[in-house]
Every structure is written in C-alpha cells, then in structure tokens.
Amino acid sequence: MDKINMTKTEDRRGFFRIDDEVNLFYKKIDEKLVNEPHHVSDNILNSCSLSTALEMVSQESILLLHRLDKNLPDVAEYLRLIDRKIDLLAQAITMQGFQFKENDTRNVNMSATGIAFNCEEALKENDYLEIKILLVSCMTVIVTYGRVVYCKNSPSNDSQYPYFVGVNFINMKDEDREMLIKYVVKEQLQQIRDKKQVGNKA
C-alpha cells in the first residue's frame, strides 16, 4: 500500500471518534524506547491481546455455530457456554496483570489513531507515553505508545483533572488496532441510535 492510500485509510479510521469512559493508565517514557519494537514486554502484550485474539477466534466460529444450531442445537448451546467460560477466564487473567482502580476511570475522546483524555498533570507537546487502556464494556486491555500532540486547560474545570491532553498512538499492535476500530465503530453506531431514540421521544 502506498503512502497516499495509507494516509487515506488513517483519515477514514480517524473519522470515527467517540466520547467514552475508560480506565486509563499512562507513564512518560524516553523517545528511544518507542523506537525499540519490543520494549514493552512480550508477555504483557500477549496478555493484553488475549481478549483480542479470543474475539477473532469467536468471529471465525460464528458460522460453524450457526450450522450446528440447525442440526445439533444442544451441542451449539453447550459450545456457547464453554466460550463464555473462556471469556470470563480471559478477563480474569487480563485484570490480574493490570490492577486498574475505579479512580483510573477517565472521560476520553477516542479513535483508532489517537485518544484525548482528562489529565492531572501538564504534559508537553512531543512527550512520549506508554498507555494502558481498559475498555470496560468489553473488558479488553490495550497497551500502546503515544505522542502528545497538545495539552490545554480542561474545559470542564475539573479540579482532579485540570488538563486535557491529545495523544496520537504509535506502534500499536495490528490486532489491537483492529479491535479498537471495531469497538469505536460499534460504540459510535450505538450512540447514534441512542440519540435517535431520544429525538423520537421528544
């Protein structure tokens, strides 16, 4: 794919943005670490991508389950229960590796290419971050790098988070990016439906 087509693809991905509430942890790192492709522990990345990988397998199994529904509905239902157990175990393993707390929850504006979030400290443009995001609704953790593109006073006048920071993602794993794209699109469509329902009731 040439550079022009890649830019167009990134623009389309960036178009899908949502306001959301996620659990988020970050720390500042040296730029040199960002350029080392395996600086973040492979074990950590594999754990974070566990839910992503399971989701991909689940998507592949949907057609098979539909076929079983016709001929062996009891077997299909049993396999769905097994699938649910595996999901719960994956969530438990992921959460053990990252002890997120309720006060890590932040309001964010997010796309597949970047995130803006309420922040307790003033970060500088071009600061580099290691970022861990827990998507609460699907209990998926994403670990990536980011570069600060702006930091300004928070419009909400929140004393806990007086700053609002915008970050572009860097070196995100392809699997996690695809998961994030699906998540953002799904949430955006749901928010559009919710707005329509509110408008129809008004």
Beta strands, then each sheet from edge to edge (+ up, - down):
strand 1: 18-29
strand 2: 105-110
strand 3: 114-119
strand 4: 128-135
strand 5: 140-153
strand 6: 163-170
sheet 1: 1+ 2- 3+ 6- 5+ 4- 1+
end
